[in-house]
Amino acid sequence: MTWLRSEADAVVLSLHIQPGAKKTEVVGLHGTALKIRLAAPPVDGKANAGLINFLAPRLEVAKRQVEIISGTNSRTKQVRVAGVDAESVRSKLLALG
């Protein structure tokens, strides 16, 4: 899958973010990115914080292990998650619910 790339001790996610949604959830693929709807509004970094607050518990990592490496002011983001493997990330993000 092109939305998920392994690195030495981390994975990098290619995400398409839709801020201001009714609820925060993984929607599915959007081109080559994984689409996530965020309830947080796209102002004052709230959507970025909301994304980290959503991903960290879902991937069972500390918030400090989730870093937005590009696209902080864009809907298209690259997020690095340290200390996880690609298969566990894939199953946790694509799980129903």
C-alpha positions in Angstrom: 0.0 0.0 0.0 1.4 3.3 -1.0 -0.1 5.2 2.1 2.2 3.2 4.4 6.0 3.1 4.2 8.4 1.3 6.6 11.5 3.0 7.9 14.3 1.6 10.2 12.3 1.8 13.5 9.1 3.6 12.3 6.5 3.9 9.7 5.5 6.9 7.6 1.8 7.4 6.8 0.5 9.4 3.8 -2.7 10.9 4.9 -5.5 13.0 3.5 -7.2 14.9 6.3 -10.8 16.3 6.3 -11.0 18.7 9.3 -14.3 19.9 10.7 -16.1 16.6 10.2 -19.0 15.4 12.5 -16.7 12.7 14.0 -13.1 11.5 13.9 -12.7 8.4 11.9 -10.7 6.5 9.2 -12.7 6.6 6.0 -10.5 4.6 3.6 -8.3 5.4 0.7 -8.2 8.7 -1.1 -5.9 8.2 -4.1 -2.6 7.0 -2.7 -3.3 8.4 0.8 -5.4 7.1 3.7 -8.3 9.5 4.4 -9.1 10.5 8.0 -12.0 12.7 9.0 -11.3 14.9 12.0 -13.9 16.6 14.2 -11.3 19.2 15.1 -11.4 22.5 13.1 -8.6 23.5 10.9 -7.6 26.5 13.0 -4.7 27.2 15.4 -3.2 23.7 14.9 -6.3 22.1 16.4 -6.6 19.6 13.5 -2.9 18.6 13.8 -3.4 18.1 17.5 -6.6 16.2 16.9 -4.8 13.9 14.4 -2.1 13.1 16.9 -4.7 12.6 19.7 -6.6 10.2 17.4 -3.6 8.2 16.0 -1.6 7.7 19.2 -4.1 5.6 21.2 -5.4 3.8 18.1 -1.8 2.7 17.3 -1.1 2.1 21.0 1.9 4.5 21.1 2.7 7.6 23.1 1.8 10.9 21.5 5.5 11.8 21.4 6.0 8.9 19.0 3.6 10.5 16.4 5.2 13.3 14.4 3.8 15.3 11.5 6.8 15.5 9.2 5.2 17.4 6.3 2.0 19.1 5.5 1.3 20.9 8.9 -0.7 23.5 7.0 -2.2 21.2 4.4 -4.8 18.5 4.1 -2.1 16.2 2.7 0.2 15.1 5.5 3.1 12.8 6.1 3.1 11.4 9.6 6.0 9.4 11.2 5.1 6.9 13.9 8.1 5.5 15.8 8.3 2.1 17.4 5.7 0.3 15.3 5.7 -2.0 12.3 3.7 -1.6 9.1 1.5 -4.6 9.6 0.3 -3.6 13.0 -0.4 -0.1 11.8 -2.3 -1.4 8.8 -4.5 -3.7 10.9 -5.2 -1.1 13.6 -6.1 1.7 11.1 -8.1 -0.4 8.8 -10.0 -2.3 11.5 -13.7 -1.6 11.6 -14.9 0.9 14.1 
